Structure formats: structure tokens, C-alpha cells
Amino acid sequence: MYVAGYGGSFEKAMRETLLPPFEKANNVKVEYVAGQSTATLAKLQAQRGKQEIDVAIVDDGPMYQAVQFGFCAPIEKAAVLDDVYPIAKLDEKAIAFGIGATGPVYNEKIFAEKGWPAPTSWSDLGNPAFKGQVSLLGAASTTGLHGLILVARANGGGEKDIEPGFVAYRDKIRPNMLTFAPSAPKIEELLQNGEIAMTVVARSRAVALQKAGLPIKIVEPKEGNVALMVTMCPVVDSDVPDLSQKFVQYMLSPDVQKILAGNGYGPVNKTTKLTTAEAEGVPFGEEAVSKLVKIDWPTVNQSRAAWTQRWNREIER
């Protein structure tokens, strides 16, 4: 059985902790194919009609594309699905197995020294007081795209009307930028060095920085923080369709959900039990999950390439 998913710490957790019990219980050898979401989607496209992958694991945006392109098979009904939050059910053919969050964060120490009020909105990225104190990822990244969409929402637009987002970035946020960072680690480096006072990062990374001793404060903007979902689907034409369905159910089980929470992914199964320490840094519980903003990915994916081109031309130049 072939499972394609993320590399890095996620691959380590899969190989060492999550796959062995599944292999033993089902008497199967799982080959794990590591790669970014875009790479997995490209593999599905290249193998159309003769798929080698049995279960695909990608971010929510690319997953909507995988469903649209016909790469995903329907998920069979199972009792565990009744315990999954509605926000995690992308489609009858795709489901999230973990929820993260993206949102603004700021350096509490710098804000106190400058006498700045705590941010309350995504629009605060454009507060002229913060000139030279902001760094962000570009719109080609999921985090950067989240920022563009939520700034658009904060200014009366959204996925179906992105113009207010581009106007706000061009006229208000860009003048505040120290730099557009090439990667998330670079953003973290700028925060650690005190070179910037505000940025947008995944909640799990913000908590990790807090634990490392940085005075990072997580903003709860009035427009909401964005749900960043890790998703999976059984692939069409699998030669082990029953095992693919079992694997989907396995990843949604409370025991696996608890392990995933330790790796920065909030549980989608509402029966999962976490200690206070385990719940720190991940969206946990009905109230926390209900506050997250869900992106309209089918609409975004129609325009994403054009938005990226426009971003490179008008904003990050």
C-alpha cells in the first residue's frame, strides 16, 4: 500500500509512530512517499489512469484540486465520521485529519516599549506606526495567501473580491515591510533577532517560539484566524481500496488524533481527549474550532495563479 504525504517531522511521526500499528493490525506493508502537497498532486496527475498512490495527504487547497481533477474516491460511511467536526469534511471524497491555524503575532516587549496598542484586526498589518517592523511571506505560500484573503475580508472583500486585499497591501502594508521573507524559518529568525515586531505564522510555530522564551503574543483578530487543514483522500483505482478506507478511518481515530496533536495538528475528532499541555498551540474543542475561518478554496483555486502573478508584479517587486 502506498501513502503519499508530507516530509520532515510529519514523515518521521508517520514512519516511527503511526504506520507500524496499522501495518501490524492489517498485515500490510505501507510504502510512504514523502513530498510537498504540490509534488503529490503532480504525481497524481502524472499517474492518471494507472495510479500507484493509494492514499494522498495534502493541504486543503491542493486537495480541492485533487477532488476536482477526479483523483479521489468516495469515502465510505463509518461510525468514526459521525465524530468529526463539519469543518473537516471537505467533500464526500476528502476529509481533514488535523487542523492548524494561521494568524498575526507580535512581539509584546517591542509593543510595550513603543507604547503601541495590541493588534485586533488583520488590517493592523497596515498601521503606519509599524513602518519597517513587519515581515511576511508572499502570496505563493499558503500563509501569505491566507493573509491576502483575510486582509481583503477585513476591508470589505474576500475570496470573490480580492481587490480590497491588493489595495491594502499596496497602499498600507507594503510601506511597513522590512522584507518579504523567502521562508517561514527566515520569519522566525527575524522575530528571534528582534528585527521585526509583527508577522503572520502558523499557531503551532508561534507556541514553539513562546516555549523558546520569545515574548510572542498571538493575536485573536476580530475577523478570525484561518483554519489550515491537513487532509487526505482514498485515491481512485487503488488496488487495495478496502485498506485505503481503513487507513482513512485509522487516521481519524481518537488515539491517532492524540498523537497528531503532539505534532501540532488539532484534532478533528471531537471525542479526542487532550491534557492542557497537549492542547496548547492547537485548535482544540468545539468553541476553538468554530472560531476558525474556513477558506473558500474552490473559488481561490480558480484565481490563485493570477493572484500570484499580480502579487509578484504589484506587491513583492
C-alpha positions in Angstrom: 0.0 0.0 0.0 1.3 3.4 -0.9 0.6 6.6 1.1 1.9 9.9 -0.1 2.3 12.8 2.4 4.5 15.4 3.9 8.2 15.1 4.6 10.1 16.4 7.7 8.7 15.9 11.2 5.4 14.6 9.8 7.2 11.8 7.9 9.2 10.9 11.0 5.9 10.6 13.0 4.3 8.5 10.3 7.2 6.1 9.9 8.0 5.7 13.6 4.7 6.0 15.4 1.6 5.9 13.1 2.3 3.4 10.4 3.7 0.4 12.3 0.5 -0.3 14.3 -1.6 0.0 11.1 0.7 -2.4 9.3 0.6 -4.9 12.1 -3.2 -4.8 12.5 -3.9 -5.1 8.8 -0.9 -7.4 7.8 0.2 -4.9 5.2 3.5 -3.1 4.3 3.0 0.6 3.8 5.4 2.4 1.5 5.5 6.1 2.5 6.2 8.6 -0.4 7.3 11.9 1.1 6.8 15.3 -0.7 5.2 18.7 -0.6 1.5 18.9 -1.5 2.2 20.3 -4.9 4.6 17.4 -5.6 2.0 14.8 -4.5 -0.6 16.5 -6.7 1.8 16.4 -9.7 2.4 12.6 -9.1 -1.4 12.0 -9.2 -1.6 13.9 -12.5 1.4 12.0 -14.0 -0.1 8.7 -12.9 -3.6 9.4 -14.1 -5.3 6.1 -15.2 -2.6 4.0 -13.5 -2.4 5.3 -10.0 0.3 3.9 -7.7 -0.7 6.1 -4.7 -3.5 4.6 -2.6 -4.0 7.4 -0.1 -2.9 11.1 -0.7 -2.2 13.5 2.1 -2.0 17.2 1.1 -3.1 20.7 2.3 -6.7 21.7 1.9 -6.2 24.0 -1.1 -4.5 21.3 -3.3 -6.9 18.7 -2.0 -9.9 20.6 -3.6 -7.9 20.5 -6.8 -7.3 16.7 -6.4 -11.1 16.2 -6.0 -11.8 18.5 -8.9 -9.4 16.6 -11.2 -11.0 13.3 -10.3 -8.2 11.7 -8.3 -10.2 10.9 -5.2 -12.6 8.1 -4.5 -15.7 8.5 -2.2 -15.0 7.9 1.5 -17.1 5.0 2.8 -19.5 5.6 5.6 -18.1 4.7 9.0 -19.0 5.4 12.6 -15.9 7.5 13.2 -17.1 10.0 10.6 -20.0 11.0 12.9 -17.5 12.2 15.5 -15.7 14.6 13.0 -16.3 18.3 13.0 -18.2 19.6 10.0 -15.4 22.0 9.0 -13.1 18.9 8.4 -15.4 17.4 5.8 -14.2 19.0 2.6 -16.2 16.7 0.3 -17.6 13.2 0.2 -14.2 12.2 -1.3 -11.8 14.2 1.0 -11.5 14.9 4.7 -9.2 16.7 7.1 -7.4 14.7 9.8 -5.8 17.7 11.6 -6.5 21.5 12.0 -3.9 24.2 12.4 -4.4 27.9 12.5 -2.7 30.9 10.7 -2.8 34.4 12.2 -1.0 37.5 13.1 1.5 37.5 16.0 3.5 40.4 17.6 6.5 41.0 19.9 4.9 42.0 23.2 8.2 43.5 24.5 8.7 45.8 21.5 5.0 46.9 21.5 5.2 47.7 25.2 8.4 49.7 24.7 6.9 51.7 21.8 3.6 52.2 23.6 1.6 50.5 20.8 -1.8 49.0 21.4 -2.2 45.3 20.8 -3.4 44.5 17.3 -7.1 43.5 17.0 -7.5 43.1 13.2 -5.7 41.8 10.1 -5.9 45.4 8.9 -3.4 46.3 11.7 -0.6 44.9 9.5 -1.1 48.3 7.7 -1.0 50.5 10.8 1.5 53.3 9.8 3.1 53.1 13.3 4.6 49.8 12.4 6.8 51.1 9.5 9.8 48.8 9.0 8.5 46.4 11.7 6.7 43.9 9.6 7.8 40.9 7.5 5.5 38.5 5.7 5.6 35.5 3.3 4.4 36.1 -0.3 1.1 35.0 -1.7 2.6 32.0 -3.4 2.7 30.4 0.1 -0.4 29.2 1.9 0.4 31.5 4.9 0.9 34.5 2.6 -2.3 33.7 0.7 -4.2 33.4 4.0 -3.0 36.9 4.8 -4.1 38.4 1.4 -7.6 36.8 1.7 -8.2 37.9 5.4 -6.9 41.5 4.7 -9.4 41.6 1.8 -12.1 40.4 4.2 -11.2 43.0 6.7 -11.6 45.6 4.0 -15.0 44.5 2.7 -13.8 42.0 0.2 -12.9 38.3 0.3 -12.3 35.3 -2.0 -14.8 36.5 -4.5 -13.5 40.1 -4.4 -9.8 40.2 -3.7 -9.3 43.8 -4.9 -9.5 45.4 -1.4 -6.7 43.0 -0.3 -4.4 44.1 -3.0 -5.2 47.7 -2.4 -4.5 47.4 1.3 -1.2 45.6 0.7 0.0 48.0 -1.9 -1.0 51.3 -0.1 -0.7 50.4 3.6 1.1 47.1 4.4 3.9 47.2 1.8 5.2 50.6 3.3 5.5 48.8 6.7 7.6 45.9 5.3 11.2 45.3 6.4 11.3 42.5 3.9 9.2 39.8 2.2 10.7 36.7 3.7 11.6 33.7 1.4 10.6 31.1 4.0 9.0 30.5 7.4 12.4 29.9 9.1 13.5 33.3 8.0 10.5 34.9 9.5 11.3 33.1 12.8 14.9 34.3 12.6 13.7 38.0 12.2 11.4 37.6 15.2 14.2 36.0 17.3 16.6 38.8 16.4 14.1 41.5 17.3 14.3 42.9 13.8 10.5 42.8 13.3 7.6 43.3 15.7 4.7 41.7 13.8 4.1 38.9 11.3 1.8 36.1 10.3 2.6 32.5 11.2 1.1 29.1 11.9 -0.2 28.9 15.5 2.0 25.9 16.3 5.1 27.8 15.3 4.1 30.8 17.5 3.7 28.5 20.5 7.1 26.9 19.8 8.7 30.4 19.8 6.9 31.2 23.1 8.3 28.0 24.6 11.8 29.0 23.4 11.4 32.2 25.5 10.4 34.8 23.0 7.8 37.4 24.1 5.5 36.4 21.2 1.8 37.2 21.6 -0.9 35.6 19.4 -3.5 37.9 18.0 -7.2 36.9 18.1 -8.3 39.2 15.3 -12.0 40.2 15.0 -12.1 38.7 11.5 -10.8 35.3 12.9 -7.7 33.2 12.5 -7.6 30.9 9.4 -8.1 27.2 9.5 -5.1 25.4 8.0 -6.2 21.8 7.4 -4.2 18.8 6.6 -6.3 16.5 4.5 -6.5 13.0 2.9 -8.4 11.1 0.3 -8.5 7.5 -0.9 -7.2 7.6 -4.5 -9.3 6.3 -7.4 -8.3 2.9 -9.0 -6.4 1.8 -5.9 -5.6 -1.9 -6.0 -6.2 -2.0 -2.2 -9.4 0.0 -1.8 -10.5 -1.6 1.4 -7.2 -0.9 3.1 -7.3 2.7 1.8 -10.7 3.2 3.5 -9.4 1.6 6.7 -6.4 3.9 6.7 -8.7 7.0 6.5 -10.7 5.7 9.4 -7.5 4.9 11.3 -6.2 8.5 10.9 -9.5 9.8 12.4 -9.4 7.6 15.4 -9.0 9.3 18.8 -5.7 7.5 19.6 -4.1 8.7 16.4 -5.7 12.2 16.7 -4.0 12.5 20.1 -0.6 11.6 18.6 -1.1 14.1 15.8 -1.9 16.8 18.4 1.6 16.3 19.8 2.9 17.1 16.3 1.0 20.4 16.0 -2.3 19.2 14.4 -5.5 20.0 16.3 -8.0 17.0 16.5 -10.9 16.9 14.1 -12.4 14.0 16.1 -14.4 15.7 18.8 -14.1 12.7 21.2 -10.3 13.1 21.4 -9.1 13.8 24.9 -6.1 16.1 25.4 -4.4 17.4 28.6 -4.0 21.2 29.0 -0.3 20.8 27.9 -1.2 18.7 24.9 -3.9 21.2 23.8 -1.5 24.1 23.9 -0.8 25.6 20.4 -3.5 23.6 18.6 -7.2 24.4 18.0 -8.9 22.1 20.5 -12.6 21.8 21.3 -15.8 22.8 19.6 -15.5 26.5 20.6 -11.9 26.9 19.4 -12.7 25.2 16.1 -15.9 27.1 15.5 -14.0 30.4 15.6 -11.7 29.5 12.8 -12.2 30.9 9.3 -12.6 28.4 6.5 -11.2 29.5 3.2 -13.4 29.0 0.1 -10.7 27.0 -1.8 -12.8 26.2 -4.9 -13.1 29.9 -5.6 -9.5 30.6 -4.7 -8.1 27.9 -6.9 -9.8 29.4 -9.9 -7.8 32.6 -9.5 -4.7 31.6 -7.5 -2.2 31.6 -10.4 -3.4 35.0 -11.5 -3.3 36.4 -7.9 0.3 35.1 -7.6 1.3 36.8 -10.8 -0.3 40.1 -9.7 1.3 39.8 -6.3 4.8 39.4 -7.8 4.1 42.3 -10.2 2.5 44.8 -7.8 3.4 43.9 -4.2 6.6 41.9 -3.9 8.7 43.7 -6.6 
